[in-house]
Amino acid sequence: MSQMHIRIEGYRELLWHHFSVEALTSSPQGRRKRPGQAGNDPTEWRRTALVTDRGQLYIERMAVFGALREGARYTRDGRSTLQGPLAATLEVLDDRILIDRWFPGYPGAEPFDLRHVEALPIDAREAVYLDIRGVRNPSTKMRNIRYRVATRPGWHAEFRLRWNSTVLSETQLLAIVHDTGEFVGLGSGRSLGLGRFTLLDPKPAA
């Protein structure tokens, strides 16, 4: 098994819309009563962002795995792609992939609590801000308003990958990471071209 330490830099905005049980319900008896109107909940970002108790944004390992698996569709191996070999062997070794962005005022003395932190600015020039835009609901065909935590371009992340080098060569794996950054991206809004990134110089994992 081979390991690689991957470093990336985002050249498009990175958005969060993490699906969780809390986002749906507050108890086994029924759905959470949400503020606002159906399709327009200004507080949804409090339930859909991923933030450490020090106020630092992160993404989960399966989000990276899923993006790389999708990116491998664009990496050719003769007449086929590398999606099958990648899915069969790849492991993302980090549970949390930290983004080099913190909520305003953090790290701070008090533990971070996403439920009670002050609302973010909506200025996209800020390092971390609130992205508000309309999205189409695929089931109803109606447009909803989505409120998502976002970071401006220039964000960085690092993660470790492990794979079987008899299935994928190092060159092939790095080509997949490159193609994922160029054609797929990370986070929410990938169909809009968001979350795109550049592969920085990789190095062997410690």
PyMOL commands that set and color helices and strands:
alter all, ss='L'
color gray80, all
select helices_A, chain A and resi 45-48+61-74+83-89+170-183+190-192
alter helices_A, ss='H'
color red, helices_A
select strands_A, chain A and resi 2-10+14-15+25-27+30-31+56-60+76-77+80-81+91-92+96-102+128-136+143-151+156-163+197-199
alter strands_A, ss='S'
color yellow, strands_A
deselect
rebuild
show_as cartoon
